[in-house]
C-alpha cells in the first residue's frame, strides 16, 4: 500500500524522528485492521507497543493505546477471553496515565463491555457499561459514535438477558442518535441490535425490515469484521423459520456459514447457527 511504501522510504531517511516512524506504523496497522487483517494488526500493535515502550517507558501513553488497539484485534479474532484480560490489565494504567475521561480510556471501557457481552457475562457488562456510558455522554455527548455504540451494546445485553422492554427502548434511543450522525455503519449496527430485540420479542416483520435495510459492507468495515454480514443472514434465517419456510432458512444459514464456522466473534450466535443448521439440515 501507499502507507507501507512511505514507511519503507522513511526508514532510510537520516536523523528521522523515531516518533514519526512509530506514528506512521500505527496508521498502517489501523488500515490493515479496518481492511480485515486482524491477525496482522494484532501482531503489529504488540510490536509497536514494545517500540513505544522503548521510547517512553512501559506505561507510556502511546504504548498503552497501541495495546488497547491490540485488545480490539483479539476480539475480532474471536479471542474474547484474551481481549478481556488485556482490557482489565490496561484500564487501571490508562486511567492513571491518560486520565479516566480521556478518549482512548473511554473507548477501551466501551470495548470491555463488548467483550463481556460476547462472553455472555451480562451482569458484568451492565455493571461496567452503565457508568461507562454516563461518562461518555458527559465527556463527549450522547451523539458521539462510541457512546451510541455502547448504548446499542447495552440494549443487546438487556434483550439477550430477557429484559426486552428495557433493551428495546435502549435500541430505539441508539437508532435515533445514530440517525442524527448519518453514518451508515453506525445506523446499520444499531438497526441490527434493534432487529435482535425484535426477534427476541417475536416481532418478525419488524426484524425483517430492519435487517433488510442494513448496509452490511459499511458495518463490516467499521467493525473490522469482513464476515460480519453472516449475522444478518442468521437473523433472516430465524425469520424464515418462524414463518415455516425451512428452505429459505437453510439458504440463509448456508450464507452465514463463513461467519460462524470457525473463530466466531460472537460465540452465542455461532451456537445458534449450529443448532438451526441441524434443524434445517
Protein Blocks (a to p, Z undefined) as FASTA:
>chain_A
ZZlmmmmmmmmpghiafklmmmmmmmmmmmmmmnopamlmmmmmmmmmmmmmmmnojkbm
klmmmmmmmmmmmmmnopamlmmmmmmmmmmmmmmmnopkbmklmmmmmmmmmmmmmnop
aklmmmmmmmmmmmmmmmnopkbfklmmmmmmmmmmmmmnopamlmmmmmmmmmmmmmmn
opaklmmmmmmmmmmmmmmnopaklmmmmmmmpcfklmmmmnopaklmmmmmmmmmmmmm
mnopaklmmmmmmmmmmmmmgopfblmlmmmmmmmmmmmZZ
